[in-house]
Amino acid sequence: MRIPIESYRLSNGLVVTLSEDHTAPIVAVNLWYRVGSANERVGRTGFAHLFEHMLFQGSEHVAANEHFELIQRAGGTLNGSTWLDRTNYYETVPSNELGLALWLEADRMGALLPAMTQQKLDTQRDVVKNERRWSMDNQPYGTWSERLPALTYPATHPFHHSLIGSMEDLSAASLDDIATFFSTYYRPDNAVLSIAGDLEPGQARALVEQYFGVIPRGQSPIPALADMQLPPLFGEWRREVVPDVVMVPRLFLAFRAPVFGTDEYYDCSVLGAILGMGKASRLQRELVREREIASEATAFTFDLTQGADLLVIDATARPEVSSDALEAEVAREVDAVRAEGVTAAEVERAVALIETAFVTSLQSAGERADKLSMFAAMFDDPRLLNEQTDRYRAVTVERVNAFARERLGTNNRASLLYIPMAGDEGQPDEAEAASGAMR
């Protein structure tokens, strides 16, 4: 499946990508800014995510929450998200409302600061703090997304610290911080705009020029990130045990992996699918169904494009299985793959699963626009979207097995192991039982 892609750049530096598809009378607008938690400075962790919230609090010509109201009244949907290396905002609307979505995004790109107030900052800071309490601090296993990067990236690395931020850093954020962050990163020459769906290219170009063309490019260079490069292996088996208010143990076993876009990434992705994608995957077959060690077991990559990626196995124990047994059985499966290899049939199945999921996702205008923005923002070439199936089909069993031998050894593992806190009197404390260093 190849989709039509047209890409150009405005005089102010904004990259624009169009993909015409008249299957349904809807159009998706997707705006990526090349800024995420990796761009935060010491003492302001969580700021990129806080800023995402602030962008829905109105701009010079749009009242607080009016962005939501206007899009929803038009029959559309919208949201935003923050990741380690980007922040994005998106709307899907009836195709005759394309102008509305573009105007709203342009108004907050070009005129956000006049609408910012201390009250809005205080309100959204409390919202983010409550989000942290709800999704992380008071959620079983909820801190994994904070603890795993801290375990797998050095303290000086931009990916080490928490994406959602600490309570102390959120409390310290000021309106001056908002102004500085906005002027530094929220500018057309640090953004990619993608439009996909039922559009007429000439009209879309005219609307983009009308609303975004008048926004000036940034006044100063984008600050460079700290050194992102890392060795290909951890060099050891790292381990952190977390006693938590949970009923059963859960293991996140991570391996340092090649970044998205490299040939080795596709080998890693296929291996991850063999291990933990779908009911026929090795982890599901061996640990969930046959040996009944885990109630669930999957594998995934972070899909990072800079520094180093992570391949992660996520396995939750059955109630009668100890944390030691869970970790040992997951390691046993990894060792088997490394020692014995995978089969050509497994590679073929994994590639087919990945390709099916990928092609299916492109049938959604919103997903298509998001992927176009990703390739344009991270690789300066949205046309790479049409090369992904070929990249996966080029993966061979020899390449996957070579990757497994190189990257799945005990010198490239990091275990984040959640265990139940001490229970009834007389029961051993899982924390004490699992506290030894991995050899």
C-alpha positions in Angstrom: 0.0 0.0 0.0 1.5 3.3 -1.1 -0.2 6.5 -0.1 0.0 9.9 -2.0 2.3 12.3 -0.3 3.0 15.9 -1.1 5.5 17.9 1.0 6.8 21.5 1.0 8.1 24.1 3.3 6.7 27.6 4.0 9.1 30.6 4.0 8.9 30.7 7.8 10.3 27.1 8.0 7.1 25.2 8.7 7.1 21.8 6.9 3.8 20.9 5.4 2.7 17.4 4.3 -0.5 16.6 2.4 -2.0 13.2 1.7 -5.2 13.2 -0.3 -7.8 10.4 0.2 -11.5 10.8 -0.6 -12.6 7.5 1.0 -14.5 9.3 3.8 -15.6 13.0 4.1 -13.2 13.7 6.9 -9.8 15.3 7.2 -7.1 15.0 9.9 -4.8 17.8 11.0 -1.7 16.8 12.9 1.0 19.2 14.2 4.3 17.9 15.6 6.7 20.1 17.5 10.2 18.8 17.9 10.2 19.2 21.7 9.6 16.7 24.4 10.8 15.8 27.9 14.4 15.4 26.6 14.5 19.2 26.0 13.7 20.1 29.6 16.3 21.7 31.8 17.2 20.6 35.4 14.6 21.7 37.8 11.8 21.8 35.3 11.1 18.2 34.6 7.5 17.6 33.3 7.4 21.0 31.7 6.8 19.7 28.1 3.8 17.8 29.3 2.6 20.7 31.4 2.9 22.9 28.4 0.8 20.5 26.3 -2.0 21.2 28.8 -1.5 24.9 28.7 -2.0 24.9 24.9 -5.7 24.0 25.4 -6.2 27.0 27.7 -6.8 29.5 24.9 -4.9 31.9 22.8 -5.3 35.5 21.7 -8.5 34.9 19.7 -9.7 31.7 21.4 -11.1 31.5 24.9 -10.1 28.8 27.4 -11.5 25.4 26.4 -13.0 27.0 23.3 -10.7 24.9 21.1 -12.4 21.8 22.4 -15.9 23.3 22.1 -15.5 24.5 18.5 -14.1 21.2 17.2 -16.7 19.1 19.0 -19.5 21.3 17.8 -18.2 20.8 14.3 -18.5 17.1 14.8 -14.7 16.5 15.2 -12.3 15.0 17.8 -9.0 16.4 19.1 -6.3 15.8 21.6 -2.5 16.1 22.2 0.3 14.0 23.6 3.8 14.4 24.8 6.7 12.0 24.4 10.4 12.0 25.1 11.3 13.7 21.8 8.2 15.4 20.5 4.8 16.9 21.4 1.8 16.7 19.0 -1.6 18.2 18.7 -4.3 16.8 16.4 -7.9 17.1 15.1 -10.1 15.1 12.9 -13.0 17.0 11.5 -15.5 16.9 8.6 -13.6 17.9 5.5 -15.6 21.2 5.2 -14.2 22.2 8.6 -10.5 22.1 7.6 -10.2 25.8 7.8 -11.4 25.8 11.4 -8.9 23.2 12.6 -6.0 25.1 10.8 -7.0 28.4 12.2 -7.2 27.1 15.8 -3.7 25.5 15.5 -2.2 28.6 13.9 -3.7 30.9 16.5 -2.0 29.1 19.4 1.2 28.7 17.5 1.3 32.4 16.7 -0.5 34.0 19.6 -0.5 31.9 22.7 1.2 34.2 25.2 -1.3 37.0 25.3 -3.9 34.6 26.8 -1.6 33.1 29.5 -2.4 33.9 33.1 -1.2 32.8 36.5 -4.6 31.3 37.2 -4.5 29.1 34.1 -1.0 28.0 35.0 -2.0 27.2 38.6 -5.1 25.3 37.4 -3.2 23.2 34.9 -0.4 22.5 37.3 -2.9 21.0 39.7 -4.4 19.0 36.8 -1.0 17.5 35.9 -0.2 16.8 39.6 -3.5 14.9 39.9 -2.8 13.1 36.7 0.5 12.0 38.2 -1.2 10.8 41.4 -3.9 8.9 39.4 -1.8 7.4 36.6 1.5 6.8 38.5 1.8 7.3 42.2 -1.5 5.6 43.2 -1.7 3.1 40.3 -0.4 -0.5 40.6 2.9 -0.7 38.7 2.2 2.9 37.7 5.7 4.2 38.1 7.2 1.8 35.5 7.4 4.5 32.8 9.4 6.7 35.1 11.6 4.0 36.7 12.5 2.1 33.5 14.1 5.1 31.7 15.9 6.0 35.0 17.3 2.5 35.1 18.3 2.2 31.5 19.6 5.7 30.6 22.5 7.5 32.5 21.6 10.3 34.8 23.1 12.9 32.4 21.1 11.5 29.4 18.1 13.5 28.2 15.9 10.4 28.4 16.7 9.6 32.0 14.3 11.8 33.9 10.5 11.5 34.3 8.3 12.6 31.4 5.5 13.7 33.7 7.9 15.4 36.1 8.3 15.6 39.8 5.9 17.4 42.1 8.6 19.8 43.2 9.5 20.8 39.6 5.9 21.2 38.6 5.4 23.5 41.6 8.4 25.6 40.6 7.1 26.3 37.0 6.4 30.0 36.4 4.8 32.2 33.7 8.3 33.3 32.7 9.1 29.6 32.1 6.0 29.4 29.9 7.1 32.4 27.8 10.6 31.1 27.4 9.6 27.6 26.5 7.0 28.9 24.0 9.4 31.3 22.2 12.1 28.7 22.1 10.2 25.6 20.8 6.7 26.5 19.6 7.6 28.2 16.3 7.0 27.2 12.7 10.7 26.4 12.0 10.5 23.7 14.7 7.2 22.1 13.6 5.6 19.8 11.0 2.0 20.2 9.9 0.4 17.2 8.2 -3.1 17.1 6.7 -4.6 13.8 5.5 -8.0 12.7 4.2 -10.7 14.3 2.1 -8.8 17.4 1.0 -8.3 19.4 -2.2 -4.5 20.2 -2.4 -4.9 23.6 -3.8 -7.4 24.7 -1.2 -5.4 23.1 1.6 -2.2 24.9 0.5 -4.1 28.3 0.4 -5.5 27.7 3.9 -2.1 26.8 5.3 -0.5 29.9 3.8 -3.4 32.1 5.0 -3.2 30.9 8.6 0.4 29.8 9.2 2.3 31.9 6.6 2.1 35.1 8.6 3.7 33.5 11.8 7.4 34.6 12.0 10.2 32.0 12.4 12.0 31.8 15.7 14.4 34.5 16.7 17.2 32.3 18.0 18.7 28.8 17.4 17.0 25.8 19.0 19.2 24.7 22.0 21.1 21.6 21.3 20.4 18.5 23.4 23.1 16.9 25.6 25.1 14.1 24.0 22.6 11.3 23.1 25.0 8.6 22.0 25.3 5.5 24.1 27.2 2.2 23.8 25.2 -0.6 22.1 25.1 -2.7 25.4 24.5 -1.9 29.0 27.6 -3.9 29.9 25.9 -5.6 32.8 22.6 -6.9 34.1 21.0 -4.0 35.9 18.3 -4.7 38.4 15.8 -2.7 40.5 13.2 -4.3 42.8 10.2 -2.2 43.7 7.9 -3.3 46.6 4.5 -2.0 45.7 0.9 -2.3 46.7 0.2 -5.0 44.1 -1.2 -8.5 44.2 1.3 -10.3 41.9 4.8 -9.6 40.6 5.4 -7.9 37.3 8.6 -7.7 35.3 9.8 -5.2 32.8 13.0 -6.7 31.2 14.7 -4.2 28.9 17.4 -4.4 26.3 19.3 -1.5 24.8 18.4 -1.5 21.1 19.1 0.4 17.9 17.2 3.6 17.2 14.2 3.6 14.9 15.0 4.0 11.2 18.2 1.8 11.2 18.3 -1.6 9.6 19.0 -3.2 13.0 15.8 -1.5 14.4 13.7 -3.6 12.0 15.5 -6.8 13.1 14.7 -5.8 16.7 11.1 -5.0 15.9 10.6 -8.4 14.2 12.2 -10.2 17.1 10.0 -8.3 19.5 6.9 -9.5 17.6 8.2 -13.1 17.7 8.6 -12.8 21.4 5.4 -10.9 22.4 3.0 -9.9 19.6 -0.2 -11.7 19.5 -1.5 -15.0 21.0 0.9 -17.1 18.9 4.0 -15.3 20.2 6.6 -17.3 22.1 6.0 -15.6 25.5 2.2 -16.0 25.2 2.6 -19.7 24.1 5.3 -20.7 26.6 4.7 -18.6 29.7 0.9 -17.9 29.5 -0.7 -21.0 28.0 1.7 -23.9 28.4 3.6 -23.4 31.6 1.1 -20.9 33.2 3.8 -18.7 34.6 2.3 -15.4 33.5 -1.2 -14.1 33.0 0.0 -11.7 30.3 3.3 -11.3 28.4 4.1 -8.9 25.6 7.1 -7.2 24.0 7.5 -3.7 22.5 10.0 -1.0 21.5 10.0 2.7 22.5 10.6 3.6 18.8 13.1 6.4 19.7 15.1 8.0 16.9 18.0 9.3 18.8 20.7 7.9 21.2 19.4 4.4 21.9 16.0 2.7 21.8 14.7 0.0 24.2 13.2 -3.4 23.5 11.0 -4.3 26.5 9.4 -7.5 27.7 6.4 -6.9 30.0 5.3 -10.0 31.9 2.8 -10.2 34.8 2.9 -13.3 37.1 0.0 -15.6 37.9 -1.1 -15.3 41.6 0.8 -18.4 42.7 4.1 -17.5 40.9 6.9 -15.8 42.8 8.9 -12.9 41.5 12.0 -15.0 41.3 10.2 -17.6 39.3 8.8 -15.0 36.9 12.1 -13.4 36.3 13.9 -16.8 35.8 11.3 -18.1 33.3 11.3 -14.9 31.2 15.2 -15.1 31.2 14.9 -18.8 30.2 12.8 -17.8 27.1 15.3 -15.1 26.2 18.2 -17.4 26.6 16.5 -20.0 24.4 16.0 -17.5 21.6 19.6 -16.4 21.9 21.1 -19.9 21.9 18.7 -21.7 19.5 17.5 -18.9 17.3 14.1 -18.3 15.7 12.8 -20.0 12.6 12.1 -18.6 9.1 8.4 -19.3 9.7 8.4 -17.2 12.9 10.0 -14.3 11.0 7.5 -14.6 8.2 4.6 -14.6 10.7 6.0 -11.6 12.6 6.5 -9.5 9.4 3.0 -10.3 8.3 1.5 -9.3 11.7 3.5 -6.0 11.7 2.6 -5.2 8.1 -1.1 -5.9 8.6 -1.2 -3.6 11.7 0.7 -0.9 9.8 -1.4 -1.0 6.7 -4.6 -1.1 8.8 -3.5 2.0 10.7 -3.0 3.9 7.5 -6.7 3.6 6.7 -7.4 6.0 9.5 -6.9 9.7 8.4 -5.7 10.5 11.9 -3.1 7.7 12.1 -1.9 8.5 8.6 -1.4 12.2 9.4 0.4 11.3 12.6 2.9 9.0 10.9 3.5 11.5 8.1 4.3 14.1 10.8 6.6 11.6 12.6 8.7 10.8 9.5 8.8 14.5 8.5 9.8 15.7 11.9 12.3 13.0 12.8 13.8 12.2 9.3 12.9 15.2 7.2 11.3 12.9 4.7 7.6 12.0 5.1 7.9 9.7 2.0 9.7 7.2 4.2 6.3 6.2 5.3 5.9 4.3 2.0 9.1 2.4 2.5 8.2 0.8 5.8 6.7 -2.5 4.5 9.8 -3.0 2.3 12.1 -2.4 5.3 10.3 -5.1 7.2 10.1 -7.5 4.3 13.9 -7.2 4.0 14.4 -8.7 7.4 15.8 -12.3 7.3 16.0 -15.1 9.9 19.8 -14.7 9.8 19.6 -11.0 10.7 17.1 -11.6 13.5 19.3 -14.4 15.0 22.4 -12.3 14.7 20.6 -9.5 16.5 19.5 -11.8 19.3 23.0 -13.2 19.8 24.4 -9.7 20.0 21.8 -7.9 22.1 19.9 -10.4 24.3 22.9 -11.4 26.4 23.2 -11.0 30.2 25.5 -8.0 29.5 22.5 -6.1 28.0 19.6 -6.6 30.4 17.8 -4.4 32.8 15.2 -5.9 35.1 12.6 -3.6 36.7 10.7 -6.0 39.0 7.6 -5.1 40.9 6.8 -7.3 43.9 4.0 -7.4 46.5 4.8 -5.8 49.8 5.0 -8.0 52.9 1.6 -9.6 53.4 0.2 -11.6 56.3 2.2 -12.1 59.4 4.6 -15.1 59.0 4.7 -14.7 55.2 8.1 -13.9 53.7 8.6 -10.4 52.3 9.0 -10.5 48.5 11.2 -7.5 48.7 13.7 -9.3 51.0 13.5 -12.5 48.9 14.2 -10.7 45.6 16.8 -8.1 46.7 19.9 -9.9 45.6 21.9 -8.6 42.7 21.5 -10.6 39.4 24.6 -12.6 38.4 
